[in-house]
């Protein structure tokens, strides 16, 4: 009986493999040449050196690509490609262009393949790309520190002030936290989609963001329920909620570090400086949100230190990654995971608030809670004005 059962499962699978193999070998039955060659050439990064430009490129199309011409600012220019002018599928290369670029000026670069397909890359304001050095490594790390760790810590310092609130006001602060997190969730998804769009089309950057968020949310919900079965209420303790918030916000701040590091690596120092100011002001509210679940307990100083590091330190890693080895698809994945973690915390806090109101025979949604939620959204919206990409 077991053999028959296995055969019944294998037959449809083998037939499917045979059909797919037939289509791959013989085609779909309609023979028609494409109107234009299918070529996909990606410019992943433009490095500005003393002698000109170095473009990191990759071939993500179905066939090999041969570069035949380079145009810089509407003029044909000499170039060289390492390892070769012909790139096989998924092969990467470096295009070197000796060009007398001008500090602060915009430059447009066009790569033209043998079949006439054009790929464009733009430099908004030319500036020498920082070299990989210990000095730059420390400088980027310091930027990430006072963009991530410092404002989060300042936000956590509001804990003694909020500690004196009554139960209803604490619930209102938790509702404010939900508003903060909802804004962060939407912003993290938007940032993930923006970075994912820069990845090669074949890697489906936007889908990576969605899958990262969905799988993270489902995994954390499942883990939370598993913990509740093992040890009642431990997984939903105030500190664990604050810890989950710190993880989600930390991944969000990783994305902020990516934006800052990438700006400096592309020579856009003015934009990078503006991002530092904006994110610093923006992230203070995140520290307040992390402190809110702790109002019902007496945390230790080391708990605050741990939460501040978890939520803020990823900005340091993001700044390093964006400044030296930025990868759009990896950035999209991290932001997707961050969005999923934030969504799970929203779910846990909302559920906790509903249970709290049921316990005291109060309406599920009070005007105080609704006001806190609205104020949370407004605060994040207003502080976002200081951030301009």
N, C-alpha and C positions, 0 to 999 in steps of 0.2 A: 504493500500500500504506500509506503514511504517513497519507493522508487517512482511509482505512478504520479504521486503528488509533486515530486521534484521535476519530473518530465513535463507536467502540465504547466509548471512555472517557467521552465527553460524554453519551451517551444516559442511562445510569443516574443521572448527576448532575442532568440536566435534569428527569428524572422525579421525583427526590427533591425538588427545588425546587418542582415543581408540586404534589406531595402536601402539603408543608408549607404552601404558600400557600393551598391549598384548606382545610386545617384551620384556619388563622388567620382566614380570611374567613368560613367557614360553620360553624365549630365542629366538635366531634368527633362530632356526630350525636346526642348525648344532651343535651337541653335541660332544665336544672334549676337553679333559682336557689340560690345558696349559703345555708346556714343563717344565716350572719352575714356582714356586710361584711368583706372582706379588707383590713385596714388595718395598716400597720407603721410606727409612729412611734418613732424612736430619740432618746433623750436622750444626746448625746455628751459633754457637759460642763456642769457647774454652777458658775458663778462667783458668789462671794459678795461683794457690794459694801456700801458704807455704807447704801444705801437699800433693799437687799433681794437678790433673786436674779436672775441672768441665765442662762437655759438655752439652750445651743446644741442645736438639734434638726434632724432630717432625716427626710424621708419616703422610705422605701425600699420602700413597698408598690406594688401595680400601678396604683392609682388616686389621685386627688387626695384630700387630707385637709383638713378644716376643724376648727380648734380652737374649742370652744364654751364650755369651762369649765375653771377651774383650782382645785384644792383644796390648801390648805397646812395641814398639821396638823389635818385633819378640818374645816376651815372654807373655805367658798367665798371666793375672793379675786379682786380686780380684776387684770387683766393686759393687756399689749399685745404684739403680735407684729410683728416686722420681717422681711421686707417686707410680709407680709399674713397674716391668720388662715388663709387657704387656701393650702396648699402643694401644688404639683404634684409628680409623681413625680420623685424624686431631688433635689428642691429643699430647700435648707437655710434655717433661720430662727433668729431670736433671740427668746425669750420673756422679757419683762421683768416682774418681780413686785415691787412695792413692799411690803416686809414687814418688821416689826420683829423680826428674828431675835435670838436670845440667844446670846452668846458661850459656846461649849462645849456647847450643847444640841443634841440631834438634831432634825432636821426632815424631814418626809415631804412630798413634792410629787407630786400626781397631775394629769396632763393628760388631759382628757376630750374626745373628738372629737364631732362632730355626730351620729355613729351610736352613741355610747355606749361606744366602745372606750377603755379606761383604760391609760395608760402611767405607770409610777411611777418616781420618782427619790428617792434617800435621801441625806441628809447626816448622817454619823455624829456629828460634833462640829463645830459651826459656828465658823468663824474667817475673818477677812477674807482673801480671795484676794490673794496678792502681785501688785502691779502690774508691768507690763513696764517696767523701768527699768535703767539702767546698773549701779546698785548691786546689784540682784537678779541681774542677768546675771553680774556678777563673783562674787557669793556662790555662785551655783549652780555656776559653773565651778570655784571653789575646792573645793566639796564633791566634785564629780566627780574632781578631782585627787587628793585624799587618800583617796578610796574606791577609785580605780582605779590610778593611777600609783604612789602611795606603797607600798601593800602588795605590788604586783607587783615593784617594785624591791627591797623588803626580802626577798622570796622569792628573787630572783636572786642576792642576796648570799651565799646558801648555796653558790654554785658552788665557791669555793676549798676549802671543807670537803669537798664531795663529790668533788672532783677527785682526791683521794688514794685513792679506792676502787679495788679490783681489778676485772678484767673481769667476773667473776660478780656482784660487788656493783653494778657499773654497770648490768648487765642487770636486776638486781633493782629498781634505782631507776627504770629505764625501765618495768618492769612496774607499779611503784607509780604512775607517770605515767598508764599505761593505765587504772588504777583511778580516778584523779582525773578523767580525761577522760570515762570512762564515766558517772560520777556527774553530771558537768557536762552531758553529752549528754542524759541523761534529764531533768535539771532544766531545761535550756534548752527542750526540747520541752514540758514541763509549763507553763513560764512562757509560752511561745508560745501554747499552747492557751487559757490563762487570759486572755491579752490578746486573742486572736482571738475569744473568745466575746463580748467587749464590742463588737466591730465589728457593723455592720448584717448581718442574716442573709443578705441577698442577696449580700454580698461573700464569704461562706463563709470566715471567718477561719481556722478549723482546717485547711481544705484548703490555704489559702495557706501555712501553716506546713509542712505535709507536702510540698507541691510545692517550696517553697523549700529544704527540707532535702534532698530527693531529687535535685533538679536540681543543687544545689551539689555534692553528693557525687559524682554522675556526672561533672560537668564537671571537678572537681579530679582525679578518677581518670584521666579521659581526657587531661587536660593533663600529668599526671605521666608517663603512658606515652609521650606525644608527646615530652616532654623527654628521657626515657631513650633513645629511639631517636636523637634528635639528638646528645646528649652523654651517654654512658654514665655512670650513677651520679650525675650532677650533681643531678637532681631529688630524689634520695633522700639527699643529703648531710645531715649532722647540722644544719647551720645552716638549710637549707631546711625541714627537719622542724620545727625550733624556730620558724621564721618562720610556717609554716602553723598551728602551735599558737597563736602569738600572735594571728594573725588570727581564728581561731575563738573564742579566749577573749575577744578584744576585742569581738566581736559579742555574746557572752554578757554582758560587762560593760556594753555599751550597754543591755541589758535591765534590768540592775541600776540604772543611772542613770535609766532611765524610771520605775522604781518609786519611787525617791527623789524625783525632780522632781515626779511626779504627786501624791505624798503631800503635799508642801509646797504645791503649787498648789491642792489641795483643802482646805487649812487644817488638815491632820492633822500638825502639827509633831512631836508626840510619836512617832508612827509613823515619820516621816521620820528622826528622830534615832536611833531604835532600828535602823532599816535601815542607817544609816551605820556604826554600831558593828559590826553583824553582818557586813556585806559587807567591811569592812576586815579583820576577822579571817579571814573565809572566803577572801579573795583572796590572802593570803600563800602559801597552798598552791599556788595557780596559778603563782606565780613560780618555785617549786621545780620544778614540772612542766615549765616552759619551759626551765629550766636543764639538766634531765636529758639531753636529746639532745646538748648541747654538751660533755659530759664526755670525748668521744673526740677533741676537737679543741682548739685554743688560740684562742678567739675574742678579738677586740679589745674594748676598753672601749666603743667606739662601737657595736659589735654589741649589747651589753647595753642601751645607751641606746635604740637603735632598737627592740629587742624590748619594752622596758618601755613605750615610748610607744605602739607598735602595740596592745599588749594592754591598757594602762590608759587611754589617752586617750579611747577611745569612751565610757567612763563619763561624761566631761565632756559630750560631745555628747548622751548619753542624758538627763543631768540637765537640760540646756537644753531639749531637745525635750519631755521630760515636764513641765517647769515652765511652758512657754510655748505650745507648739503640738502637744501630744500627739495622735496619730492611731492608734487601735487597729490598723487594718489594716497601717499602715507598721511599727509595732512588731512585729506578728506576722510580717511578711515578714523583718525583720532577724533575729529570733530563729530563724526557720526556716533562714535562710542560715547563721547561727552554728552551729546543730545539725549541718547538713550538713558544714561545715568541720571541726568537732570529730570527727565520725564518720570522715572521711577520714584525719585524723591518727591515730586509733585503728587504722585499717586499715594504715597505713604502718608505724607502730611495731611492731605485732604481726607483720607480715610480716618486718620487719627482725630481730626477735628470733628468729623461727623459722629464718630463713636463717643467723643467727649460730650457733645451736645445731647446725644441720646441718653447718655448716663445721667445727665442733670435735667432731663425732660425739657430741653430747650429746642427751639426751631433749628433745623439743620443749617440754615443760613441766617445769620443775624445782621442787622444794619452795621454793627461795629466791625464784624468780620468782612462784610462786603466793602466797607470803607477802607479797611486795611489792605485788602486785595487791590482795590482801585489805586490807592496811594502807591503801592509797590510798583504797579505798571507805570504810573506817571513818573515816579522817581527815576526808574530805569530809562524811560523815554527821554526825560530832560537831560540826564547825564550823558546819554548817547549823542547829544548835540556837540559834545566836546570831542567826539571821535569822528574823524573823517578819513575814509579810505581813498 
